[in-house]
Amino acid sequence: MTPPAVRFEGVSKRFPGVVALSDVTLDIARGSCHALCGENGAGKSTLGKMLAGIHAPDTGRMFVNGAEVRFTSPRDALAAGVGMVHQELSLCENMSVAENLCLSDIPRRGGFVAGEAMEQRAREMLALIGADLDVSQRVGELPIARRQIVQIAAAVGSGARVLVFDEPTSSLSQADAERLYELIARLRGDGVTCIYVSHRMPEVFHLCDTITVLRDGAVVGTKSAAELDESAVVQMMIGRALGVNAVREGVRGGEERLRVEGLTAPGKFEDVSFSLHAGEIVGLAGLVGAGRSEIAAALFGLDRHSQGHIYIDGKDVDIRTPAHAIRLGLGLVPEDRKRQALVPLETSVRNASLAVLTRLTRLTWVRRRAERTMVDEYFRRLRVKPAAAAAPIASLSGGTQQKVVLARWLAAQSRVLILDEPTRGVDVGAKAEIHALIAEVAASGTAVLLISSELPELLALSMRIFTVRGGRIVGRLERSEASEESLLRQMAGIA
């Protein structure tokens, strides 16, 4: 009998204050696309990282193609034919696309790097996934979606026969995601085994033949995708049926909180004008690279070269630093939490309180009890597990990290809240909670600017939606007239 491509046998893993996995036994069939589903913190990414050599199990055994393996590094895993596409990008941002793609095996000639050969190999790796990027460009200059494409190319181009995809579409446009689906189908046709971690139920059922659900680090069950539907998977994930909560309408006609006139950043966006009112959720739609995140960064004082007028509560202000933006009542949940929002070695409590330290300080000393009391209130609202509060935030799941960033701006009581992909990497249960929380925040009088690549999210929450294309606002739709089709037409420039 042919052994499974991967077998986990009684695997457990603990981090400080957190049991990530508990006695997990699981088989992954050769040539299958096997989904791992579960809430944030259920252990999905940890299981994938153990197979990829990033973490070692505390107890239990792992097998690849019937042979027991003990990986001490990703290099060991790659040598055994196991690669991984990470949810949190793991690239060298100061190096070029070609250098990143060839990092594990840099072409050399006479003891020196063979630059032309390296760039040619990088182009071939990108071609394997249908991508076309400038291989000489520094990775740190690429938008997050393009960096994700580089990471996918690196994993596929390694020749691995077992690939772990951890939320691979969380930063991709729909067009890029469709190309990834086609790539996975080709890989399976070539006999490659795919382990697919995702919170997006439609793509799980589109791609995967088998689904394993984890809850609190333990396997709840493994079934054929044909035996399940989305509601059954969600119920296995969270232990209950997911109620459908109607999104509360914002308050129309509230006071103007933010007005932008002729905002321009050379080479990024041009002549952007719009307004936000108290109690209102306004959506910003656009394809990857359209300029949405760049607009958010300029509003928050992260682009010193931007020009134009920004009015907060009717007053013309010149925002040049995030600290100034915070004092004016602005908050920003950025697109890339790892690079732009988190202090990785600090605890969740410390990360959540960063924007309000002056409020918690007495004679230059932070009042830790007051800090913990304040943060706990928002952690309860966001269902952040108590054990996660004292853990280094780098050790927590991506979804839990996102909740901590949201807690930061709830604690700051921002009058204008800019949310850039607020549910990226968040499970279906937490997504519903965050949607309800966004509506609640707006109903309390906060003006919300919502940037999202998920059109159903924009349509469910936004009262008005502006479309950005090529760095300019090219359309505006009221909720009553907006649809996925109308937005896609504006985003793509189709009449």
N, C-alpha and C positions, 0 to 999 in steps of 0.2 A: 504493500500500500504506500502510495507516494506521501511523504511527510509534508506538513504544511510549510509554506514559505517562512512563516514566523510563528513561534509558540512562546507565550509567556506562561510560566508555571509558578504559582504561588508568590508572585512578585509584590513586594511592599516597599514603600519609600516614605520617609518622614523628613520634614524640614522643621526648623525651630518653631514650635508652637502649632504646627500643621501636619496632619496625617494626609499626605498627598495620594497614596495608593495603599490599599489594604488587601493582601492575599488575592491578587488578580491572576486568574488563569484564563487564557484566551488563545484560540488558534486563528491564524490568518491564512486562508487558502491561497495557493500559488496562482498567480494571474488574475486574482480578484481585485475589485475596488471595494474595500471594507471601510465603512464609516465608523468613526468614534464620536458619539454624541453625548451630551450632558451639559449641566449648568456650568457656569464659571466656577473653577475650583474643584470640579469633579475628578480631575486627574488625567484628562485626555492628553494635554500637551506634555505632561510629565512622562506618560507612558511612551509617547513618541520620542521624547528627548533621551530616554533611557536606551531605546533601540538605536538611536543615532549617536550614542557614545558621549552624550553631554552629561548625563547623570548615571551613577551606578546604583543598582538596586541594593537596598539594605538586606533584604532576604529574597529568596526565590531564584529561579533560573530562566534564562532566555535561550532560544534555539533559532538558528537561521538555516533553513533547508536541512533540518534534522540534526545539525551539529551544534552542540552547546557553545555559546559565545560569552566572553566577558570583555566588554569594550572599556578601555580606559581613556579614550579620546575619540572625537569625530573621525580622525584619520584611521583609527582601527576599524570603525564601522564602515567607512568608505572602502577600505581594503577588502572587507567582507561583502561588499556590494549593497550597502545601505546608505541612502542619502536622505536629506531632509530639507524641505522648504519651510522656513520659520515664519510664524505670525509676526514676531518682533524682528525686524530686519537685522541681519548679522553680516554687515558689509564694512569694508574699510573705506570710509567716506573721503579720505584724502588721496585715494588712489583712483586710477581710471577704471572704466568699465572693463577694458581688456585685462588689466592687472588683477581685478577682482575675479574675473572668470577663470583666469589661468593660475590663480594663486597657489593651488596645490601642486601644480606641475608647470612651472614657468619655462618656456622654451629658451635654450641657451645656445650660444655659438662662441666657441673659444673662451669660455668662462664668463662671457657677458650675456646680458639679456638680449634675445633676438626679438627686437621690437616689432618688425614687420610680421614675423611668424606668429607672434603672440596675438597681434591684432587680427590676423587672418583666422586663427583658431577661434578667437572670441566671436568673430562674425559668423563662423560656422555653427557655434553653439547657439547663438541667437536665432539663426535660421532654422534650427531644429524645432523651435517653438513658434516660428512665424513672426519673430520680432525684428525690428530694424532700428537700431540705436547707433549713435556716434560712439564707437568703442574707445575713442581717445578722450572723451569727456569725463571729468571727475565725477564720481558717484554722488558726492555731497551736493553737487549742483543740480541733480535730477529731482523732479517731484517724486513723492513717495510711491506713486503707482509705478513709475518707471524703475525705481529701485527694486520693487517687488518682482518685476519682470526679469531683472538681472539675476536675482536670487533663484528664480525658477529655472532660468537658463543654466545657472551653475550646477544645480542639482541634477537636471536632466542630462546635461552634457558630461557629467561625471561617469556615465555609463552604469549607474547603479541599477540593480535588478529588483530592489525593494525601495520604494520612495514614500516618505511620510510627508503629506501636505497638511500643514497646520494653518487653517484659515487662509488659504492662498488667494482668495478673491476679495478679502476684506478691504483692499486698497485699489482694486481694479475697476475700470469702467465695465459696462456691460459687454462692449465689443471685445475687450481684452479677456474678460471672463469666458466668453464664448470660444475664443481661441484656445484657452486653457482646457475647456471641456473637450474640444477636438483633439488636443494633444494627449490627454489622459486616455481617450478612446484608442488612439494610435499606440500608446505605450502598452495598454492591455492587450492589444492585438499582437504585440511583439513579445508577450509573456511576462511583462513587468508587473509586479505586485504593487498596488497602490493602497496606502492607508490614509484615509481622508478624514480630517478633523474639520468640522464646520458647524456653525449655528444656523446656516441657511438651509431650511428644510427642502425647498424646491430643488436646489442643486444636489443635495444628498440623494433624493429619490431619482434624480435624473442620471446621476453617475454611478451610484453604488448598488451592488447586488446583495450585500450583507450589512446589517447595522448592529453595532454593540452599543448599549447605553450604560454609562457609568453614573453613579450618584455617590457623593461623599467618598470618593476613592475606591469604591467597590463596584463590581460588575452587577448590574441589575438584570441583564439578559442579552442574548444574541439571537437575532432572527433574520430570516430572509426579508429583504426589502419588500418583496411581493406580499408578505404576510402583514405588513404594517401600513398605516397611513400617518400623516403629520400629527394628528391629534393623539394617536396612540403613542408615538415617540415622545411627544411633549409630556404626556402623562407619566411615562416611564422615567423621564428626566427629573421631573419636579415632584412626583409622587401624588399629583392631583391634576384634575382638569384645569386648563388655563382659561380663566374667565375672560370674556371679551368686555373690556371697559371702554365705554364711549369717551372720546377725547373731548374735554370741556372746551367750549368756545372761549376765546379771549374777549376782552372788553373793547368793543369798537369805539373810536372817538375819544380815547384817553389822551392825556397830555403828550405832546411831542417830547420824546426822550432823546432821540438822535436824529440829526439831519446831516446828510453828506452832499456836498455840492462840488462837482467838477474834480473829484479826487483822481489823481493821476500818479502813476509810478512808471517812469520810462522803461519800456521793454516788458512790462508786466500787465498793466491795465491802464485804461484811459477814460477820462471824463465820466466817472461813475457818480451817479446822483440817486439818492433814495432817502426815505425817512422811516423811522420806527416810532410807534406810539406806545404809551404805557398799556400793558395788558395784551399786546399784539405779538403774534409769532409770524415773522416774515421769512419765507424760504428763499434760498439762493441756489439755483440749479445750474448745471453746466457740465460739460465733458471734462475729463482729466486734462489739466493744462489750460483750462479756459480762463483762470485767474481768480477763482473763488477764494482759495486759501490766501493768496497774496493780498486780496482786499481786506480779509480779516486781520492779517498781520499788520497792515498799514493802520487800520483803525485802532489797534492795540499798541501802537508806538514802536513796532518792530522794523519799520522801514523808514530810515532817516531821509531817503531821497524822494518820498512821496510829497505831492503838492496838492493843494485844494483846500476846501473849507470843511471842517467838522464842527458841528454845533451839538453841545450837550445841554439839555434843558434850556435851549434857546441861546446859549452863550457860545460865541466863536472861540474854540480852543485849539492850541497847537500841541498835539500829543507827540512827544518825541521819545518817550521811554515807557515801558510797561508799568513802572512804578507810578508815573503820572496818570496813566490810564486807570489804574486801580483806585487812586485817590479821587478820580472823577466819577467812579462808580461803574467802570467797565470790567467785565470778566471774560476770559477766553479759555475755552476747552479746545486745544489745538488738534490738528489732524494727526500728528505724530507724537503720542504721549511719551514715548521712550526718550526722544531727543529734546522735546520742548516743554515737557510738563512735570517730569519726575526727578527726584533726587534718589537714585536707585538704592543706595546703601542705608538710607534713612527709613524709619518705620512709616506705616500708613498714617498714623496720627500726626507725625511731624510733617508729612507731605500735605495732609489735608489742612493744616493750620498755617501754611506758609503765607497766605494772603492777608492774614489777620493777626500777625504776631504783635503789631503795635498795640492792638486792643488787649492782648493777653499779657503784656509786659508791665512789670512794676520795677522801677529803678534798674532797668536794663536786664532784669531776670524774667524769664518766661514762667508764668504761673502754671505749672504742669497739671495740677489738678483741674484748674479751670479749662485748660486746653483739652484734656481728656473728656471732661463733661460735655463741652461744646461739640467736639468731634463725634462722640458716641451718639448724640442726638441725630446727626445726619447719617451716620453709619446705619442706625436702626431704620431710618426711612429708606435707605438704599439697599437694605438687607446684606450689608457687609458682615461677614461672620466675626464674632468677637475675637476669636483666636487670631484673625488676620491683623488686628489693630497693632499688636506689638512686633509683628514680623517685618523684616526688611521688605520693602515693597517690590524689590527685584525678584523675590522668591514667590510672588503671588501670580495668579493667572492674569492674562491681559484684561479680561472683563472686570475683575476685581480692581485692577489698577485704574481702569476707566471710571469706575464708581468713586474711587478716592478723589480723582481729579474733579468730578462733578461735585463731590462733597465740599471741596475747597471753595468753590464759587457760591455754593449755597450758604456756607458759613460767612462768606464775605458780604452777603446780601446785596449783590450787584444790581444796579438799576438798569443796566444794559448788559445782556448776556449773549456772547457770541459762541455758538456751538458748531464746531467744525467736525463732522462725522461723529456725533456723540454716541452712537451705538456700534461703532466699529469693533468687531471682536466680542460682542456681548450676546449672551444666549437669549433664547426667545422669551423666557420668563422675565429676565432682567430687562429686556428691551421693552416689554409692555409696561413694566414699572417705571422705566426712565421716560417713556412717552407720557404716562400719566403725570409724572413729576414735572416735566417740561410744561405741560398744560397748567398744572397747579402753580408753578412759578409765575407764568404769564398772568394767571387769574389774580395773583397777589399784587400785580402792578408793574412787574418787570417787563421790559421790552426785549424780545428774543429774536436774534438773527440766526436762522437754522441753515447750515450748509450740509447737504447730504447727497451722496451718489445713489441712495435708495429712493427712487421716485415714489413708491407707496408711502414711505415715511414722510416725505415732503407734502404729499397730498393729504395725508391723515392729519397733520399738525398745523400746516401753514394756512393763514388767512389770505395772504397774498404771496405770490411767487414771482421773483425776478429771475430771468434767464441771462446767464453770462456766456458770451461766445467771443473768442479772440480778444479777451480783455475788455470788452465793452458790454454794457447791459443792452440786450437786443429785444427784450420782451417783458411784459408784465401781465400776469393772469390772476384774476380773483379765484378763490377756492371753487366757486360755483361753476366756473368755465374751464378749469384746469383738468387735464387728464394726462395719463402717461403718454398718449400719442401726441397731444398738443405740445407737451414739454419737449419730447424727443425731437419733434419737428423744429422747434425753436433752437434747441441745443445744437442740432446738426445743420441748421440753415436751410431746411427743406420747406419750400413754400406750401 
